[in-house]
Amino acid sequence: MNLKQLSQMLGLSQTTVSRALNGYPEVNRETRERVLKAVRETGYRPNKAAQRLATGKAGSIGLVMPTSPGNSSDVHFSEFLTGLGEEALRHDFHFVLTPADPNDEVGALRRLAASGNVDALFVNYMRGHDPRLEMLKSLSMPFLVHGRSIGSEPDYPFLDIDNEAAFYDATKLLLQLGHRRFALLNGPIYFDFAIRRKNGMDAALAERGLALDEACVSHTPMTDEQGLLAMERILQMEKDKRPTAVLCSSTVLALGAVRAINQAKLRLGEDISMIAHDDVLTLLKPENFTVPLTTTRSSLRAAGVRIAERLIGEIKQMETFPAQELWKAELIVRASTGVAPAD
């Protein structure tokens, strides 16, 4: 099917259909939705080269992906990209992934922006004082940050979850259950989300006059192997010093930590309690653990959908979105949290 046939089927002019497909604001929402519905039903695909000539838009969102030898696949990033891809496909947008040396992300972003192959950029895995922000703000191109950057001026568009509040609330729950000795299995310390989660935990403990023993804190890649190793080390501590409550920054870390707890013949939810952050990973559901996990919950896939929605909306100038969004994580109590054991 071509543009002429699609227009005839809808009883609209080719110009109106073309403008609806290209996001022109003068086409009303009802007409645009009608055209998009017909596109989905008929499988019509506009000529990208002609579309780009007509609009000056590439129809693409760009991302720089740092790579290095030995990097393992990240299930968290894959989940996020799935959401981004679903929404991009719905609007017939592409996203362009550009590999880059980890020490040249700023340069790679600048080159991608100058290439003319993308209409907008997004960045994630934010660090404190992240140097990418100032460069992005200097571009005349829409961009969106997934996360935030401690130490940077908060004058940029972002979507984040309130990591500090999530781990503050989780720690408060464990304190209410009588726990006094805590461990934290966290992501790498240079990532903003890891810094904020530890800050939330520290704040809740400080209110009770307690402090987190740094010997009971690990900052590692969020894999099940790292969760196993960190938990094995913690469980080797003397019983009167060993934590009775553990917070994990991912259910993937928790998977390994639970294995270590089981191997030590300890009972999750009785001898030791655990709360993990749940990114709603498709293949790892906390309710399906042998002892269902208490979690702080926020969907990475939903974040991917929202970021694509916001960027595409800005590119097409279809909608106005809030510049900054902070989502609250949901605390879901299951069987892995119980009353602190008697010393």
N, C-alpha and C positions, 0 to 999 in steps of 0.2 A: 504494500500500500504506500502511495506517495502523498505529499501534502495536498495536492488537488483533490484526490479521492477522499481523504480524511475530511477536508473542508466541505465537500459535497454531502458526505454522510451526515455531518453535523448541521448542515444548512447555514454555515458561516462562511465569511470571506477567507481566502487564504491569508490575507494580512492579519485578520483577527486571530486565527489559529496560530500563526507564527508568533504573534506578539504574546499570546497566552503561554506558549511553550517557552518563550524567552524571558518571561517574568516581567513584562512591561507593566508598570503600576496602573496605567489607564484601563487595563482589562479588569472588569470586576471579578470578585472572588467566585461568584456562581458560574460564570462563563469559564474561568480558568479551571475550576474543578471538573466541569463538564468535559472540557478538552482533555485533561489529564486522565479522566476515567476512560474516555474513548481510546486514548493512547495505550493504556494498560490492557484494555479488552482486545484491541486489534493487533497489538505487538508492533505498532508503528514506531520507527526510529528515525528521528530527524537527521539530516545530513550535518554532521558535526562541523565540517569545514565551512559549509554555507552559514550555519548558525553562528560560528565564530566571526565570520566576515560581517554578518548583519549586526551583531551585538558588541563585538570587541571583547567577548568573554570566552574563556577557555572551557568553562563548564567543569572545572576541577578544583579540588582542595589539596593543598600540599602539606607533607610531613617529612621532616628529616629524621631518619632512623640511625642513631649511632651504632656502629658495629665494631667488633674486635674479635680476634681469634679466640675460640673457646666459648663464646657467648652461647648460652643455652636458650631454648625456646621459652618465652614468657607467656604462661597461660593467661595472666592478667591482661597483658597487652592484646592478646588474641581476642579475648572477650570484648574488650573495648572496641577493637577494629570491626568486630562483627556488627555491633550496634551502629557504628559509623557507616559501614558499608550498606547495611539495610536501608538506612535513611537516604544515603546518596543514590542508591539504585532507584528508590521511589521517585526521585526527582531527575533521574537520568543524568546524574553527576558522576564524575570519576574522582578517585583520590590518588595522588601521585606520591609514592614513597621513594625518597632519595637516600641511599646509604651514604654515611659520612664517617670519617675518622672522629672518634669521641672528643678529640682535642680541637676539632674544627667545625663544631655545630653552628656557630655564629656565621662563619664564612659560607657554609653549605646552605643555610637558610637565606642568606643574602643573594647567593647565586640562583637559588630556586625562585626567589621572588623576582629577580631580574630576567629570568628565562622567558617569561610570557606564557608559561605552560600552566600556571595556576592563577586562580582569582582570589584566593585567601589561604592563610596558613594557620595551623594550630600546633601547639607544642605541649608536651606533657613531661612527666617525671621531673617536676620542678625541684630546683635546689635553692638553698639559701643564697641571697645576693646573686640570683641567676643572671649571667651576662647576656642571655638571649633577649631579655625584656627590653633593654634600652635600644638594641638594634631593631626589634620589631616595632617599637614605638616611633622609630625614625622613618619607617616605610609608609608610603601612601597606599596601603593595602590592608583590607580587613584581616584581623587575626583574633584568635581566641586561645586562652590558656586553660588547660585542664589541670587544676591545682592552683597553688599560690606560691609565693616566694618570700619567706621570712627575711627581713632586712631590706627588702626592696620597697620603694614607694608604691602603695596600693592604688595606682592610677591606671590600671589596665583591665581589659575585659577578661573575666574568668568564670569557670564553673568548678566548684570544689565541694567536697563534703566537709562538715565541721569535725575534723579529726580530733581536735582537742576535746570538744564536748563529748564525742563518742567514747573516748577512753577515760575521760573524767567520770561519766555516768557508769561505765562498766566497773571501774575501780570502786566507786561508791557502793554499788550493789554488793561487791565482794566484802567490803568493809562492814556493811550491814549484816553480813552473814558471819561476822566475827573473825575474818582473816586479818592477819597482821604482817605476815611475811610473803612478799610478792616477787614474782619473776616477770620479765618482759622479753618476749621473742619478737624482735622488731625487724623492719627492713633496714637497708643501708642508712647510716646516720646522716649522710649528706642529702638525702631526699627530704623535701619539706614535709610530706605526710608523716614520715617517721619521727621527725623533730616534734611536730605538733602532738602526735599520739603520746610520746613520752612526756611532753609538757602537761598534757591532761592528766596523766597518771600521777605525775609528781604533785600537781596541784591538789588532787583529791587526798593523797597521802599526807601532804603538809597540813591540811585542815585537821587531821587527827594526830598531829605531832609525829608523824612517821616519815621515813625516807626510804627510797628504793636503794637497795644494796647493789652497787655497780657490778659486783661479782655475779649477780643474778640477771644481768642484762646482756642480750646478744643483739648485734646489728649485722645481719647477713642477707644474701640473696634469699628471696622468699620461695624456697623449695622444700619438699618434704625431707630430703636428706639433711638440710641445714637444721630443720626443726628437730629431727631425731638426734643429731649430734649435740645441739644446744641443750636439749632436755636431758640427755644422758649425762652431760657434764654437771648440770644442776642437781640431778638426783644422787650424785656421788657425795654431796655435802652431808655433814653430820645431821642427824634427824632433827635436832633442836634448832638448827640454823636453816634447814631446808625450807624453801617456800611451800606454802600450802595453797597458793593461788597463782595462776599463770595467765597472762594476757598475750595473745598472739596476733600479729598484724595481718595474718592471712589464714584462711582455712587450710591452705597448702602447708604452711608451717605447722599448723595444728595437727595435720595428718601424721607427720613424722613425730611430733611431740607425744601424741597419743600412743604411738607404737612403742616409744621408749617407756612410757608409763605402764603399759601392759606388760612389757618385758621385765620390768622391775616388780611385777606382781602387785602393783598398787591399783586401787579402785578409783576411776575417774568419777568425780562428783561426791566422793566420800573421803578418801585419803588426800586427794588433791583436786582442786576445782580449776576450771578453765573457761575463759571467754576468748573467742576469736573474732576477727573482723571478716565478715562474709561479703565478698564482692559479687555474690550470686553467680558463681561459676557453673556452667552447664553440667560439667561432669563431676562436680564435687559438692554435694548437698549436705549441709551440716545436720539436717534431721535424719540422714541415713547413716551417720556414724553409729557404731555399736552402742555407745552412750551418746544420745543426741546432744549437739553442742549448743550452748548459749552463745549468741552472737550479737555483734553490732552489724547492721545490714544496710548496704547501699549498692545498687546494681551498677556495675561497670558498663554493661551493655546499654542500659538506659542513659548513662552519661554520654556514651558514644553517639546514640541517637540524638540527644539534645544538642550536642556540639555541632553535628552535621546540620540539624534543623536551624540553629542560630546562624551558622556561617552561610548556608544557602539562602536563608531569608535575607541576610545582609547583602549578599551578592546580587540577588534579584530585586532588592529593595521592596520586598513584599510585605514584611511585617517589622514591627519594632519590638525588640526584646530588652529585658533588663541587662545592663552592661555586666553586672556582677551577680552571680547566683551562689548561695551557700546552702547546700542541702543538709538536712539533719538526718543522721543515721538512726535507724530503728533498733532499739534494744529488745531482743527476743530471748526470753528465758526458757531454757530447756534443762535437761537432766545433768549436764556437766558442771553445774554450780550447786554446791551444797554448803551446809554449815561447816565452819572450820573444825577440824578434828581436835580433840583434846590433846594437849602436849603430854 
